[in-house]
Amino acid sequence: MLKQIKDFPNKTTSLDSDFLIMQNPITNETYKITKANLFSASTVNSKICTFLNNGDPNGVLYWLGTQKGLAAWNNPIAAGYLAVTMSSIFNGNVATFGNVSLLGNRVAESGVATANIANQSVRFDLNSQKLICNAYSIRGRNSNTNEIRNWKLQASNDSSTWVDIDSVANTSLANSTWYSKSISGQTIAYRFFRILSTGVDSGGANILAFDEFEIYGTLQG
């Protein structure tokens, strides 16, 4: 008869090399893991950010905005907890179209807008952290013009070679509404993420314009 966890004697001390017997009460799977692996840095220094609904407080940007749960929320981009850069800015007008802090302030606004050139992007740098992505959200600007329609979510660890995480074509994202999507099959943690324009906006131009961004998954570091 298979032993249950309760059948084993209790101990108050253990070595890092000791095996711990684990049992899943739902599947009845029993397996072993060393104490050192169970409490390794990769396990302790991680945060699972799980998507629940549009604009929820569970994403990576929101988590960083609370200084990883240690303080009241503050705009993480404005505070410098992550870096955001644009490949170009519409008409070179930084104050109106290049204020990247608007992408993390949780307020429906006009957001950012790139120049009217194909294949423009907005890049998010998690700095000393990496993320295994399993969902993301993007919010349309509070304007009826130049709403984002075609894009890719891409990831990288060197900001040079990019991997496609998701691709969206001809969506009908409306004024100030969210587009959220779950991502499956990702196993690699990345430092950089970007939204890359892959087609025209709602006005037929090559302007990449949106308002808010949030991303989810297992954050490491």
Backbone as ProteinMPNN parsed JSONL, in Angstrom:
{"seq_chain_A": "MLKQIKDFPNKTTSLDSDFLIMQNPITNETYKITKANLFSASTVNSKICTFLNNGDPNGVLYWLGTQKGLAAWNNPIAAGYLAVTMSSIFNGNVATFGNVSLLGNRVAESGVATANIANQSVRFDLNSQKLICNAYSIRGRNSNTNEIRNWKLQASNDSSTWVDIDSVANTSLANSTWYSKSISGQTIAYRFFRILSTGVDSGGANILAFDEFEIYGTLQG", "coords_chain_A": {"N_chain_A": [[0.846, -1.2, 0.0], [0.56, 2.211, -0.829], [2.447, 4.608, 0.881], [1.327, 7.372, 2.843], [1.954, 10.908, 3.258], [1.586, 11.556, 5.91], [2.33, 9.269, 7.17], [5.039, 9.245, 7.546], [7.848, 9.88, 9.779], [8.322, 12.906, 11.754], [10.802, 15.51, 11.461], [13.011, 18.026, 12.748], [15.213, 19.263, 11.698], [17.335, 19.45, 8.746], [19.527, 18.551, 6.015], [20.908, 20.329, 3.152], [21.249, 18.541, 1.118], [19.459, 16.573, 1.632], [16.645, 14.584, 0.676], [13.34, 15.614, 0.027], [10.139, 14.315, 0.384], [7.426, 14.662, -1.674], [3.919, 15.014, -2.174], [1.159, 15.051, -4.325], [-2.064, 15.715, -3.506], [-4.243, 15.601, -5.164], [-3.645, 14.265, -7.586], [-2.338, 12.109, -6.559], [0.314, 11.754, -7.079], [3.612, 11.004, -6.166], [6.747, 12.335, -5.375], [10.278, 13.236, -5.314], [12.463, 15.817, -4.062], [15.376, 17.768, -3.615], [16.249, 19.588, -0.653], [17.858, 21.826, -1.138], [17.313, 22.429, -3.836], [14.617, 22.982, -3.683], [14.504, 25.355, -2.257], [15.96, 27.078, -3.826], [17.585, 29.959, -5.38], [16.258, 30.68, -7.706], [13.704, 29.885, -7.209], [12.932, 31.195, -4.839], [13.279, 33.902, -5.493], [11.181, 34.742, -7.244], [8.122, 35.747, -8.804], [4.801, 35.086, -9.342], [2.68, 36.367, -11.63], [-0.562, 36.643, -12.314], [-2.998, 36.813, -14.797], [-6.253, 38.12, -14.427], [-8.408, 39.833, -15.155], [-9.223, 42.512, -17.448], [-7.153, 45.318, -16.949], [-6.51, 44.651, -14.334], [-4.913, 44.467, -11.011], [-2.761, 42.702, -11.067], [-0.599, 42.352, -12.73], [2.83, 42.462, -14.043], [3.865, 45.106, -14.327], [2.263, 46.516, -12.533], [2.952, 45.232, -10.158], [5.682, 45.897, -9.955], [5.285, 48.578, -9.593], [4.47, 48.713, -6.981], [6.766, 48.44, -5.645], [7.448, 45.766, -5.512], [5.495, 44.763, -3.766], [6.012, 46.139, -1.417], [5.265, 48.749, -0.959], [2.897, 51.481, -1.36], [1.092, 51.716, -4.469], [2.747, 53.127, -7.282], [3.272, 54.875, -10.33], [5.086, 52.766, -12.297], [6.749, 53.236, -14.477], [7.216, 55.986, -14.54], [8.533, 56.102, -12.126], [10.839, 54.78, -12.684], [11.202, 52.029, -12.442], [11.135, 50.264, -14.478], [12.32, 50.485, -17.857], [11.237, 52.334, -20.678], [11.224, 52.684, -24.135], [10.869, 54.35, -27.323], [10.805, 53.703, -30.836], [10.505, 55.825, -32.525], [9.018, 59.135, -32.539], [5.918, 60.7, -32.981], [5.9, 63.415, -35.15], [8.069, 64.319, -33.738], [7.302, 65.293, -31.312], [7.732, 65.18, -28.159], [6.488, 65.801, -25.69], [3.736, 65.577, -26.19], [3.325, 63.165, -27.67], [5.286, 61.377, -26.916], [5.46, 60.71, -24.243], [6.243, 58.333, -22.326], [5.558, 57.467, -19.796], [2.84, 57.505, -19.616], [1.995, 55.053, -20.39], [1.853, 53.48, -18.192], [0.263, 54.559, -16.205], [-2.333, 53.965, -15.5], [-4.553, 55.4, -16.319], [-7.04, 56.424, -18.585], [-5.909, 57.735, -21.462], [-4.378, 59.607, -24.17], [-2.058, 58.281, -24.693], [0.88, 57.035, -26.342], [2.512, 57.787, -29.502], [4.025, 56.804, -32.49], [6.206, 57.858, -35.21], [4.903, 58.178, -38.571], [5.712, 55.678, -39.941], [6.559, 52.504, -41.249], [6.77, 49.464, -39.3], [7.383, 50.317, -36.658], [8.166, 50.531, -33.107], [7.589, 49.947, -29.556], [9.473, 49.594, -26.715], [9.957, 47.622, -23.787], [11.886, 47.404, -20.948], [12.882, 45.267, -18.508], [14.992, 45.533, -16.864], [16.93, 44.337, -14.313], [15.482, 42.05, -14.149], [13.679, 39.144, -15.356], [11.142, 37.668, -17.423], [8.898, 34.964, -17.78], [6.556, 34.858, -20.019], [2.997, 34.674, -19.874], [0.676, 35.937, -20.507], [-0.776, 39.018, -21.72], [-1.736, 42.515, -21.839], [-3.106, 45.181, -23.737], [-4.007, 48.548, -24.191], [-6.259, 50.574, -25.967], [-5.897, 53.94, -27.222], [-7.499, 56.964, -25.939], [-8.998, 58.007, -28.152], [-10.546, 58.499, -31.321], [-9.031, 58.141, -33.505], [-6.33, 56.689, -35.35], [-6.099, 54.195, -33.987], [-4.531, 51.274, -32.715], [-4.09, 48.375, -34.72], [-2.7, 46.22, -35.893], [-0.153, 44.139, -34.817], [2.821, 42.759, -33.226], [3.763, 40.983, -30.301], [6.871, 40.838, -28.983], [9.913, 39.284, -27.714], [13.097, 39.469, -26.033], [16.535, 38.921, -25.06], [18.724, 40.413, -25.494], [18.034, 42.699, -26.753], [18.349, 42.787, -29.449], [18.118, 40.425, -31.032], [15.002, 39.18, -31.693], [12.127, 37.398, -30.527], [9.053, 36.093, -31.581], [6.194, 36.367, -29.62], [3.472, 36.738, -29.688], [0.999, 37.41, -32.207], [-1.065, 39.745, -33.813], [-3.696, 40.54, -35.99], [-5.559, 42.881, -37.795], [-7.359, 43.627, -35.719], [-10.168, 44.979, -33.869], [-9.807, 46.999, -31.947], [-11.151, 49.304, -29.747], [-11.82, 52.748, -28.764], [-10.12, 53.438, -25.83], [-10.431, 50.83, -24.854], [-9.518, 47.505, -23.721], [-7.276, 45.013, -24.955], [-6.714, 41.745, -24.303], [-4.768, 38.791, -23.872], [-4.091, 35.339, -23.461], [-1.044, 33.512, -23.281], [0.498, 30.59, -24.349], [2.83, 27.878, -23.796], [5.309, 29.113, -23.397], [8.602, 28.994, -22.174], [10.977, 30.23, -21.7], [12.685, 32.79, -20.002], [12.578, 36.291, -20.42], [14.179, 39.484, -20.738], [13.605, 41.837, -22.191], [10.729, 43.225, -23.775], [8.591, 43.99, -26.524], [6.211, 45.962, -28.361], [5.539, 45.648, -31.643], [4.768, 47.274, -34.589], [2.916, 45.942, -37.268], [1.385, 46.562, -39.397], [-1.124, 48.76, -40.846], [-2.831, 51.403, -38.984], [-6.084, 52.257, -37.505], [-6.735, 54.406, -39.08], [-5.491, 53.973, -41.445], [-2.846, 54.657, -41.534], [0.718, 54.322, -40.798], [1.185, 54.592, -38.089], [2.12, 53.782, -34.849], [0.212, 53.569, -32.127], [-0.891, 53.592, -28.834], [-2.298, 53.155, -25.494], [-2.104, 51.944, -22.756], [-0.11, 49.352, -21.186], [0.325, 46.023, -20.079], [1.727, 43.107, -18.581], [2.079, 39.585, -17.972], [2.96, 36.633, -16.022], [5.696, 34.515, -14.947], [7.839, 36.181, -12.989], [11.246, 36.705, -12.686], [14.019, 37.337, -10.523]], "CA_chain_A": [[0.0, 0.0, 0.0], [1.333, 3.439, -0.935], [2.466, 5.398, 2.102], [0.904, 8.755, 2.809], [2.891, 11.805, 3.914], [1.363, 11.488, 7.354], [2.904, 8.035, 7.693], [6.472, 9.405, 7.768], [8.152, 10.586, 11.033], [8.674, 14.318, 11.661], [12.135, 15.943, 11.873], [13.084, 19.481, 12.886], [16.389, 19.745, 10.971], [17.66, 18.696, 7.539], [20.64, 19.026, 5.207], [20.52, 20.752, 1.81], [21.278, 17.376, 0.224], [18.37, 15.655, 1.974], [15.488, 14.555, -0.201], [12.016, 15.813, 0.602], [9.105, 13.566, -0.332], [6.27, 15.504, -1.93], [2.778, 14.268, -2.705], [0.032, 15.834, -4.803], [-3.258, 15.032, -3.013], [-5.251, 15.49, -6.22], [-3.24, 13.225, -8.545], [-1.643, 11.061, -5.806], [1.703, 11.64, -7.529], [4.619, 11.182, -5.125], [8.044, 12.58, -5.998], [11.277, 13.734, -4.375], [13.223, 17.001, -4.451], [16.307, 18.116, -2.539], [15.959, 20.831, 0.053], [18.59, 22.902, -1.812], [16.584, 22.804, -5.052], [13.312, 23.532, -3.316], [14.688, 26.722, -1.799], [16.976, 27.721, -4.649], [17.354, 31.385, -5.648], [15.29, 30.839, -8.791], [12.372, 29.687, -6.653], [12.628, 32.225, -3.854], [13.243, 35.221, -6.114], [10.254, 34.768, -8.367], [6.771, 36.203, -8.498], [3.841, 34.681, -10.364], [1.694, 37.411, -11.901], [-1.612, 35.921, -13.028], [-4.07, 37.639, -15.369], [-7.627, 37.817, -14.038], [-9.311, 40.59, -16.009], [-8.638, 43.722, -18.021], [-6.815, 46.378, -16.024], [-6.402, 44.177, -12.955], [-3.663, 44.85, -10.344], [-1.977, 41.484, -10.905], [0.459, 42.262, -13.715], [4.212, 42.768, -13.694], [4.058, 46.544, -14.163], [1.629, 46.928, -11.278], [3.774, 44.67, -9.085], [6.862, 46.746, -9.843], [4.827, 49.867, -9.081], [4.35, 48.616, -5.522], [8.104, 48.046, -5.186], [7.335, 44.324, -5.234], [4.631, 44.536, -2.619], [6.517, 46.781, -0.211], [4.822, 50.141, -0.844], [1.697, 51.834, -2.111], [1.368, 51.734, -5.905], [3.181, 54.334, -7.954], [3.513, 54.586, -11.742], [6.419, 52.145, -12.326], [7.568, 53.811, -15.543], [7.64, 57.297, -14.055], [9.444, 55.894, -11.007], [12.065, 54.191, -13.188], [11.335, 50.62, -12.096], [11.429, 49.652, -15.766], [12.616, 51.521, -18.856], [10.432, 52.241, -21.897], [11.744, 53.509, -25.222], [10.132, 54.298, -28.576], [11.679, 53.749, -32.011], [10.339, 57.173, -33.066], [7.922, 59.869, -31.915], [5.149, 61.415, -33.992], [6.279, 64.827, -35.324], [9.118, 64.669, -32.788], [6.674, 65.997, -30.192], [7.874, 64.3, -27.004], [5.526, 66.14, -24.642], [2.388, 65.127, -26.543], [3.252, 61.816, -28.21], [6.389, 60.539, -26.468], [5.492, 60.595, -22.785], [6.062, 56.891, -22.12], [4.983, 57.181, -18.479], [1.395, 57.332, -19.782], [1.721, 53.633, -20.63], [1.747, 52.762, -16.928], [-0.368, 55.379, -15.151], [-3.662, 53.433, -15.212], [-5.562, 56.404, -16.649], [-7.361, 56.425, -20.018], [-5.417, 58.954, -22.093], [-4.019, 59.431, -25.58], [-0.926, 57.378, -24.776], [2.028, 57.429, -27.16], [2.348, 57.586, -30.943], [5.287, 56.866, -33.228], [6.147, 58.483, -36.527], [4.131, 57.458, -39.584], [6.694, 54.853, -40.644], [6.289, 51.081, -41.02], [7.594, 48.642, -38.404], [7.814, 51.032, -35.468], [8.01, 49.706, -31.911], [7.755, 50.472, -28.202], [10.209, 48.551, -26.016], [9.896, 47.608, -22.328], [13.087, 46.789, -20.398], [12.662, 44.913, -17.108], [16.253, 45.788, -16.171], [17.596, 43.175, -13.728], [14.521, 40.96, -14.025], [13.242, 38.473, -16.572], [9.766, 37.178, -17.318], [8.309, 33.937, -18.637], [5.254, 35.478, -20.277], [1.85, 33.809, -20.162], [-0.467, 36.768, -20.902], [-0.495, 40.451, -21.769], [-2.864, 43.388, -22.148], [-2.788, 46.457, -24.367], [-5.205, 49.388, -24.15], [-6.355, 51.568, -27.018], [-5.88, 55.335, -26.766], [-8.841, 57.554, -25.837], [-9.188, 58.808, -29.367], [-11.146, 57.72, -32.405], [-8.105, 58.134, -34.641], [-5.047, 55.982, -35.263], [-6.096, 53.095, -33.026], [-3.686, 50.151, -33.106], [-4.831, 47.284, -35.351], [-1.833, 45.103, -36.275], [1.088, 44.185, -34.053], [3.404, 41.567, -32.618], [4.467, 41.072, -29.03], [8.134, 40.134, -29.142], [10.754, 39.24, -26.52], [14.531, 39.362, -26.312], [17.442, 39.071, -23.925], [19.817, 41.309, -25.857], [17.434, 43.839, -27.457], [18.79, 42.735, -30.841], [17.426, 39.275, -31.616], [13.662, 39.162, -31.114], [11.313, 36.193, -30.707], [7.619, 36.378, -31.583], [5.387, 35.785, -28.553], [2.081, 36.778, -30.148], [0.77, 38.218, -33.407], [-2.464, 40.151, -33.939], [-3.947, 41.166, -37.283], [-6.875, 43.463, -38.093], [-8.264, 43.659, -34.579], [-11.029, 46.166, -33.853], [-9.652, 47.638, -30.645], [-11.875, 50.582, -29.744], [-11.41, 53.835, -27.887], [-9.879, 53.173, -24.405], [-10.729, 49.458, -24.452], [-8.367, 46.615, -23.544], [-7.113, 43.735, -25.656], [-5.93, 40.864, -23.437], [-4.615, 37.477, -24.476], [-3.246, 34.368, -22.78], [0.03, 32.961, -24.096], [0.866, 29.261, -23.869], [4.029, 27.249, -24.334], [6.54, 29.85, -23.164], [9.436, 28.43, -21.117], [12.191, 31.028, -21.573], [12.51, 34.092, -19.366], [13.155, 37.371, -21.215], [14.309, 40.802, -20.107], [13.003, 42.875, -23.033], [9.509, 42.952, -24.539], [8.218, 45.154, -27.324], [5.084, 45.943, -29.284], [6.035, 45.987, -32.974], [3.704, 47.494, -35.577], [3.047, 45.079, -38.449], [0.414, 46.975, -40.405], [-1.687, 50.102, -40.673], [-3.74, 51.64, -37.869], [-7.487, 52.404, -37.89], [-6.846, 55.454, -40.083], [-4.743, 53.606, -42.639], [-1.468, 55.144, -41.44], [1.663, 53.412, -40.145], [1.464, 55.122, -36.755], [1.891, 52.865, -33.733], [-0.319, 54.389, -31.034], [-1.725, 52.906, -27.843], [-2.31, 53.89, -24.232], [-1.589, 51.231, -21.596], [0.459, 48.023, -21.42], [0.568, 45.198, -18.902], [2.205, 41.785, -18.967], [1.906, 38.62, -16.874], [3.747, 35.413, -16.085], [6.592, 34.288, -13.826], [8.887, 37.186, -12.965], [12.429, 36.219, -11.984], [14.99, 38.349, -10.175]], "C_chain_A": [[0.881, 1.249, 0.0], [1.251, 4.233, 0.36], [1.964, 6.813, 1.843], [1.952, 9.61, 3.529], [2.786, 11.696, 5.43], [1.983, 10.255, 7.99], [4.392, 8.152, 8.003], [6.72, 10.17, 9.071], [8.528, 12.041, 10.782], [10.125, 14.536, 12.092], [12.153, 17.462, 11.92], [14.287, 20.079, 12.179], [16.618, 18.884, 9.734], [18.851, 19.328, 6.847], [20.139, 19.454, 3.831], [20.455, 19.578, 0.845], [20.178, 16.367, 0.527], [17.256, 15.732, 0.947], [14.22, 14.803, 0.6], [11.019, 15.047, -0.249], [7.865, 14.449, -0.444], [5.14, 14.642, -2.5], [1.66, 15.226, -3.09], [-1.255, 15.12, -4.394], [-4.344, 14.848, -4.076], [-4.928, 14.335, -7.167], [-2.627, 12.002, -7.876], [-0.224, 10.813, -6.3], [2.627, 11.892, -6.35], [5.975, 11.336, -5.784], [8.998, 13.146, -4.955], [11.978, 14.956, -4.954], [14.177, 17.325, -3.299], [15.886, 19.431, -1.89], [16.627, 22.013, -0.647], [17.85, 23.372, -3.049], [15.25, 23.46, -4.73], [13.429, 25.002, -2.938], [15.808, 27.426, -2.549], [16.605, 29.16, -4.927], [16.291, 31.584, -6.711], [13.871, 30.664, -8.298], [12.001, 30.833, -5.719], [12.435, 33.577, -4.518], [12.364, 35.256, -7.36], [8.876, 35.198, -7.882], [5.865, 35.79, -9.645], [2.761, 35.75, -10.47], [0.633, 36.828, -12.829], [-2.71, 36.861, -13.513], [-5.431, 37.162, -14.874], [-8.622, 38.539, -14.932], [-8.611, 41.856, -16.484], [-8.378, 44.787, -16.962], [-6.685, 45.951, -14.581], [-5.057, 44.598, -12.334], [-2.694, 43.684, -10.181], [-0.78, 41.375, -11.839], [1.825, 42.675, -13.196], [4.408, 44.261, -13.449], [3.441, 47.028, -12.856], [2.456, 46.459, -10.089], [5.034, 45.514, -8.868], [6.495, 48.111, -9.27], [4.603, 49.885, -7.584], [5.697, 48.288, -4.877], [8.084, 46.602, -4.692], [6.597, 44.056, -3.923], [5.039, 45.246, -1.348], [5.983, 48.193, 0.01], [3.501, 50.33, -1.575], [2.053, 51.99, -3.585], [1.777, 53.116, -6.386], [3.443, 53.953, -9.408], [4.93, 54.031, -11.916], [7.33, 52.713, -13.408], [8.093, 55.172, -15.11], [8.661, 57.167, -12.937], [10.763, 55.254, -11.445], [12.267, 52.735, -12.833], [11.481, 49.746, -13.335], [11.63, 50.785, -16.763], [11.783, 51.274, -20.114], [10.995, 53.198, -22.937], [10.921, 53.297, -26.481], [11.113, 54.39, -29.743], [11.61, 55.106, -32.701], [9.156, 57.822, -32.363], [7.232, 60.726, -32.97], [5.486, 62.911, -33.975], [7.382, 65.277, -34.364], [8.611, 65.354, -31.536], [6.664, 65.095, -28.957], [6.791, 64.558, -25.965], [4.147, 65.559, -24.929], [2.333, 63.657, -26.924], [4.345, 60.866, -27.709], [6.521, 60.415, -24.963], [5.197, 59.137, -22.403], [5.471, 56.551, -20.753], [3.471, 56.995, -18.556], [1.02, 55.866, -19.991], [1.567, 52.842, -19.334], [1.028, 53.517, -15.836], [-1.798, 54.959, -14.816], [-4.779, 54.446, -15.407], [-5.792, 56.371, -18.152], [-6.96, 57.76, -20.626], [-5.041, 58.655, -23.539], [-2.81, 58.54, -25.764], [0.22, 57.932, -25.597], [1.732, 57.158, -28.633], [3.705, 57.745, -31.623], [5.102, 57.668, -34.515], [5.37, 57.597, -37.489], [5.092, 56.706, -40.513], [6.413, 53.397, -40.299], [7.255, 50.492, -39.997], [8.168, 49.417, -37.22], [7.503, 50.202, -34.216], [8.122, 50.53, -30.638], [8.325, 49.34, -27.365], [10.138, 48.737, -24.504], [11.077, 46.791, -21.801], [12.875, 46.54, -18.909], [13.93, 45.034, -16.265], [16.86, 44.494, -15.618], [16.684, 41.96, -13.61], [14.2, 40.36, -15.386], [11.871, 37.858, -16.336], [9.505, 36.041, -18.289], [6.862, 34.357, -18.851], [4.16, 34.438, -20.498], [0.577, 34.602, -20.49], [-0.004, 38.217, -20.996], [-1.766, 41.207, -22.105], [-2.347, 44.66, -22.795], [-4.092, 47.258, -24.468], [-5.161, 50.428, -25.265], [-6.375, 52.974, -26.446], [-7.293, 55.91, -26.737], [-9.069, 58.546, -26.974], [-9.797, 57.911, -30.432], [-10.252, 57.663, -33.639], [-6.866, 57.319, -34.322], [-5.001, 54.93, -34.152], [-5.266, 51.933, -33.586], [-4.547, 48.997, -33.639], [-3.979, 46.033, -35.583], [-0.508, 45.198, -35.521], [1.58, 42.789, -33.69], [3.9, 41.928, -31.223], [5.72, 40.223, -29.186], [8.951, 40.225, -27.855], [12.208, 39.031, -26.918], [15.32, 39.418, -25.01], [18.631, 39.95, -24.241], [19.346, 42.559, -26.593], [17.897, 43.91, -28.908], [18.09, 41.622, -31.6], [16.087, 39.113, -30.914], [12.911, 37.888, -31.486], [9.844, 36.595, -30.652], [6.926, 35.632, -30.445], [3.926, 35.713, -28.974], [1.99, 37.671, -31.378], [-0.717, 38.483, -33.553], [-2.648, 40.884, -35.257], [-5.392, 41.64, -37.374], [-7.85, 43.377, -36.923], [-9.071, 44.957, -34.605], [-10.997, 46.833, -32.489], [-10.249, 49.041, -30.675], [-11.288, 51.549, -28.733], [-11.341, 53.389, -26.42], [-10.247, 51.765, -23.947], [-9.456, 48.622, -24.431], [-8.434, 45.439, -24.519], [-6.212, 42.886, -24.784], [-5.898, 39.47, -24.03], [-3.695, 36.599, -23.642], [-2.237, 33.792, -23.766], [0.422, 31.611, -23.515], [2.196, 28.816, -24.47], [5.331, 27.976, -24.102], [7.313, 29.258, -21.977], [10.695, 29.25, -20.853], [11.856, 32.374, -20.949], [13.242, 35.165, -20.171], [13.173, 38.675, -20.426], [13.557, 41.882, -20.872], [11.73, 42.36, -23.702], [9.2, 44.199, -25.366], [6.94, 44.893, -28.107], [5.612, 46.466, -30.611], [4.862, 46.139, -33.935], [3.959, 46.638, -36.809], [2.061, 45.442, -39.556], [-0.176, 48.326, -40.057], [-2.617, 50.168, -39.472], [-5.165, 51.831, -38.386], [-7.695, 53.487, -38.936], [-6.065, 55.167, -41.35], [-3.314, 54.101, -42.652], [-0.588, 54.112, -40.739], [2.095, 53.946, -38.776], [1.162, 54.036, -35.72], [1.474, 53.697, -32.528], [-1.186, 53.53, -30.117], [-1.517, 53.571, -26.492], [-1.657, 53.152, -23.075], [-1.024, 49.872, -22.006], [0.63, 47.319, -20.088], [0.939, 43.796, -19.377], [2.225, 40.886, -17.736], [2.8, 37.407, -17.085], [4.581, 35.248, -14.827], [7.77, 35.243, -13.921], [10.05, 36.687, -12.12], [13.385, 37.371, -11.71], [14.468, 39.341, -9.159]], "O_chain_A": [[1.848, 1.323, 0.758], [0.167, 4.503, 0.878], [2.156, 7.37, 0.763], [2.744, 9.092, 4.317], [3.792, 11.742, 6.137], [2.144, 10.196, 9.209], [4.959, 7.269, 8.647], [5.91, 11.017, 9.447], [9.007, 12.372, 9.698], [10.625, 13.841, 12.976], [11.391, 18.114, 11.206], [14.377, 21.302, 12.069], [16.162, 17.743, 9.668], [19.153, 20.502, 7.064], [19.082, 19.008, 3.385], [19.701, 19.607, -0.127], [19.981, 15.415, -0.228], [16.956, 16.8, 0.413], [14.045, 14.277, 1.7], [11.058, 15.127, -1.477], [7.327, 14.92, 0.559], [5.382, 13.669, -3.214], [1.26, 16.09, -2.31], [-1.522, 14.023, -4.885], [-5.253, 14.036, -3.907], [-5.797, 13.535, -7.512], [-2.414, 10.978, -8.524], [0.376, 9.786, -5.983], [2.459, 12.867, -5.618], [6.324, 10.551, -6.666], [8.585, 13.493, -3.848], [12.076, 15.114, -6.171], [13.814, 17.169, -2.134], [15.245, 20.273, -2.519], [16.034, 23.088, -0.743], [17.759, 24.574, -3.298], [14.813, 24.38, -5.422], [12.552, 25.802, -3.263], [16.516, 28.262, -1.989], [15.455, 29.556, -4.739], [15.509, 32.532, -6.644], [12.934, 31.213, -8.878], [10.899, 31.376, -5.794], [11.527, 34.323, -4.151], [12.78, 35.752, -8.407], [8.521, 35.033, -6.715], [6.139, 36.116, -10.8], [2.023, 36.001, -9.518], [0.907, 36.553, -13.998], [-3.282, 37.616, -12.727], [-5.731, 35.968, -14.894], [-9.576, 37.93, -15.416], [-7.546, 42.221, -15.985], [-9.264, 45.121, -16.175], [-6.741, 46.792, -13.683], [-4.16, 45.037, -13.053], [-1.887, 43.679, -9.251], [-0.02, 40.41, -11.755], [1.966, 43.165, -12.075], [5.048, 44.646, -12.471], [4.026, 47.852, -12.154], [2.641, 47.201, -9.124], [5.404, 45.807, -7.731], [7.284, 48.726, -8.553], [4.551, 50.955, -6.977], [5.758, 47.907, -3.708], [8.613, 46.267, -3.632], [7.016, 43.243, -3.099], [4.465, 44.982, -0.291], [6.225, 48.778, 1.066], [3.049, 49.453, -2.312], [3.182, 52.352, -3.917], [1.229, 54.132, -5.959], [3.804, 52.809, -9.684], [5.895, 54.765, -11.7], [8.552, 52.676, -13.27], [9.272, 55.476, -15.29], [9.55, 58.007, -12.801], [11.708, 55.192, -10.658], [13.39, 52.237, -12.912], [11.912, 48.597, -13.233], [11.169, 51.906, -16.545], [11.644, 50.134, -20.559], [11.215, 54.376, -22.657], [10.35, 52.228, -26.696], [12.131, 55.075, -29.649], [12.553, 55.499, -33.388], [8.385, 57.151, -31.677], [7.894, 61.4, -33.76], [5.378, 63.58, -32.947], [7.607, 66.475, -34.194], [9.392, 65.931, -30.779], [5.715, 64.344, -28.733], [6.232, 63.609, -25.415], [3.464, 65.099, -24.014], [1.391, 62.961, -26.544], [4.331, 59.681, -28.041], [7.585, 60.053, -24.461], [4.044, 58.763, -22.187], [4.937, 55.457, -20.57], [2.877, 56.392, -17.661], [-0.132, 55.481, -19.793], [1.194, 51.669, -19.364], [1.155, 53.173, -14.661], [-2.413, 55.547, -13.927], [-5.819, 54.373, -14.752], [-4.832, 56.297, -18.918], [-7.578, 58.789, -20.353], [-5.349, 57.585, -24.064], [-2.549, 58.082, -26.877], [0.505, 59.129, -25.566], [0.823, 56.399, -28.967], [4.437, 58.7, -31.361], [3.998, 58.094, -34.855], [5.201, 56.402, -37.245], [5.258, 57.044, -41.685], [6.062, 53.092, -39.159], [8.389, 50.947, -39.845], [9.313, 49.194, -36.827], [6.682, 49.286, -34.259], [8.662, 51.636, -30.628], [7.747, 48.255, -27.302], [10.243, 49.854, -23.998], [11.247, 45.628, -22.166], [12.707, 47.483, -18.136], [13.933, 44.677, -15.087], [17.267, 43.635, -16.4], [17.075, 40.948, -13.03], [14.418, 40.981, -16.426], [11.489, 37.568, -15.203], [9.842, 36.13, -19.47], [6.036, 34.221, -17.948], [4.358, 33.452, -21.208], [-0.478, 34.012, -20.723], [1.02, 38.595, -20.428], [-2.742, 40.633, -22.588], [-1.278, 45.157, -22.441], [-5.145, 46.708, -24.79], [-4.138, 51.081, -25.474], [-6.818, 53.183, -25.316], [-8.184, 55.411, -27.424], [-9.297, 59.737, -26.767], [-9.58, 56.699, -30.433], [-10.672, 57.189, -34.695], [-6.412, 57.265, -33.179], [-3.991, 54.791, -33.461], [-5.303, 51.651, -34.784], [-5.597, 48.685, -33.078], [-4.48, 44.913, -35.482], [0.177, 46.219, -35.582], [0.87, 41.793, -33.825], [4.392, 43.032, -30.99], [5.638, 39.032, -29.484], [8.732, 41.103, -27.02], [12.511, 38.494, -27.983], [14.828, 39.904, -23.991], [19.46, 40.213, -23.37], [20.16, 43.383, -27.008], [17.844, 44.972, -29.527], [17.536, 41.843, -32.677], [16.031, 38.931, -29.697], [13.036, 37.37, -32.596], [9.438, 37.355, -29.771], [7.055, 34.414, -30.323], [3.226, 34.751, -28.659], [2.804, 38.576, -31.564], [-1.534, 37.57, -33.434], [-1.847, 41.751, -35.606], [-6.325, 40.896, -37.071], [-9.031, 43.089, -37.115], [-8.699, 45.914, -35.283], [-12.04, 47.191, -31.94], [-9.895, 49.861, -31.523], [-10.39, 51.214, -27.961], [-12.354, 53.012, -25.831], [-10.364, 51.533, -22.744], [-8.449, 48.982, -25.042], [-9.512, 44.946, -24.853], [-5.063, 43.255, -24.541], [-6.878, 39.016, -24.622], [-2.65, 37.05, -23.172], [-2.544, 33.609, -24.944], [0.654, 31.5, -22.311], [2.625, 29.314, -25.511], [6.375, 27.513, -24.561], [6.745, 29.047, -20.906], [11.407, 28.992, -19.883], [10.871, 33.015, -21.316], [14.394, 34.972, -20.56], [12.318, 38.934, -19.579], [12.934, 42.751, -20.262], [11.662, 41.21, -24.136], [9.508, 45.319, -24.958], [6.632, 43.757, -28.467], [6.08, 47.602, -30.693], [4.05, 45.224, -34.074], [5.072, 46.605, -37.333], [1.923, 44.711, -40.536], [0.231, 48.959, -39.083], [-3.126, 49.152, -38.999], [-5.433, 51.599, -39.564], [-8.722, 53.496, -39.615], [-5.981, 56.018, -42.236], [-2.63, 53.982, -43.668], [-1.088, 53.148, -40.159], [3.242, 53.765, -38.365], [0.081, 53.448, -35.72], [2.281, 54.442, -31.972], [-2.094, 52.835, -30.571], [-0.664, 54.448, -26.351], [-0.733, 53.687, -22.462], [-1.405, 49.313, -23.034], [1.026, 47.928, -19.094], [0.514, 43.359, -20.446], [2.368, 41.357, -16.607], [3.326, 37.183, -18.175], [4.231, 35.769, -13.768], [8.6, 35.131, -14.823], [9.861, 36.291, -10.97], [13.551, 38.266, -12.539], [15.187, 40.261, -8.768]]}, "name": "protein", "num_of_chains": 1, "seq": "MLKQIKDFPNKTTSLDSDFLIMQNPITNETYKITKANLFSASTVNSKICTFLNNGDPNGVLYWLGTQKGLAAWNNPIAAGYLAVTMSSIFNGNVATFGNVSLLGNRVAESGVATANIANQSVRFDLNSQKLICNAYSIRGRNSNTNEIRNWKLQASNDSSTWVDIDSVANTSLANSTWYSKSISGQTIAYRFFRILSTGVDSGGANILAFDEFEIYGTLQG"}
